[in-house]
Amino acid sequence: MARRKQFAKSASAAPSIIKLVVASIGIAALFSCCQSPRKEGATNLRSLPPMPAPYTSAPPAVRIVDSAPSRNVEIASVRVEAHVGTPHIRVAALKDAPSVRIAGGPAGARVLSENNAEIRRLPPSSALLVAATPAGLSLDGGAQTFSSLRIESLSPSADLQLNEQDMAPSIQLVRAGKNGVTAIAHIDLESYLCGVLAGEVPFNKWHSEALKAQAITSRSYAYHQIRQHAGEAYDVEATIMSQVFKPGFRTNPILSAAVGATRALVLTERGETFSAYFHSTCGGQTESSLNVFPEHPKTGALGGTSCGYCTPSPHYRWKYLLSKTVLEQKLRANQPSQNVGKIQNIEFIDAAGRKIGDAYGGRVASVRIQHSGGQVQMQGNNFRLMVSPRDLKSLLFERVIDKGEALDISGGGFGHGVGLCQFGSQGMALAGASYDQILGRYYPSAALTKMY
């Protein structure tokens, strides 16, 4: 879930203004069947517990606080709604494409230039081709070019098509570099969340409480990005660089139910939004954001917690053989200014400064690589992204064995390990937890604020 910049119980019955605080004290006691919290940042993978039993007492929950604090109102005013209704989000649906095809849908559309002047009407179901040229964006091969274009459906409920896929009622096109087009979908936040849930979890198999927890988590992440990137071309990407978005799902009844039941609820800490990161599988222990994203401000809600509910995940435990030759190639591409030679030694180090190897397991915070041309030191998450986040599933290593030409790595989990564990959320829901109890576990000092 976050990055660009790297990684849904209904609230309608709650009073509109409720003063509640998230209780983090006693979580470990109430979840005594889960792994104990780490000591000094270490994770002993060899002693992880089996799948916990269903709850016998109610676990602590994250709950609603005052509605929409005035200091947060400007977030909504970034968009046309200006304090009223659902905010919109700008999603980079396609980046650096040589051309794109936009279809007007059943209602037709209008094409606006960079100065907001209407330059063309698209009849219903007709399309236009926008291509990048050195001079700008051209329409259907015409000589006139533009620095940006905006295509708007003539019906706010009808989606335009981007490359023959239903996308959004409004799409902005900007030139990327000299020969690329970036397509930015303008979508109301609640509709966007249906697409995110479709992209992030197997929603047809997921428990409704886990879907609600995911809806709130994804809304919180997106809402924070709207504020953080208000002065930029877009707020989020449609890929794992932000959170995966699949268009065309806003009327799906399962997704609409999860999103609607949690409408406008956002995770906050001391009244402020934060990047509510999430990932597939923590492997038994979520990680502090400081050890994965040290460039971001410290957030108590992202301090890490124990989890024993993601054991059914296919990524709970894994093995990976990392070729040193392949790693050398990736290092040369990633570090072009360094004369990267043959790898001589690799050290994986946890947040407490201890080396992870054959005898000791933990989550990698940094990596030191000695090679014939010198030394490379990298932050752990950057190393994983460089190697391949699909192949090196996580940085939670059980053991590392040097086999000469390759490293034999045994590990657990999938993703950066910060925030909500998606398989853990599903496990908690199946064990009887509600969405607010799930969120109370993975964001232990957070509260919920109804933002609009």
PyMOL commands that set and color helices and strands:
alter all, ss='L'
color gray80, all
select helices_A, chain A and resi 27-30+45-47+70-77+189-200+208-228+253-261+289-292+300-302+324-334+380-387+422-430+435-442
alter helices_A, ss='H'
color red, helices_A
select strands_A, chain A and resi 88-97+99-103+109-112+118-122+127-133+136-139+145-146+148-153+160-162+165-168+170-176+180-188+236-237+265-269+272-273+278-279+318-323+343-349+355-356+362-363+366-371+374-379+396-402+406-411+420-421+447-450
alter strands_A, ss='S'
color yellow, strands_A
deselect
rebuild
show_as cartoon
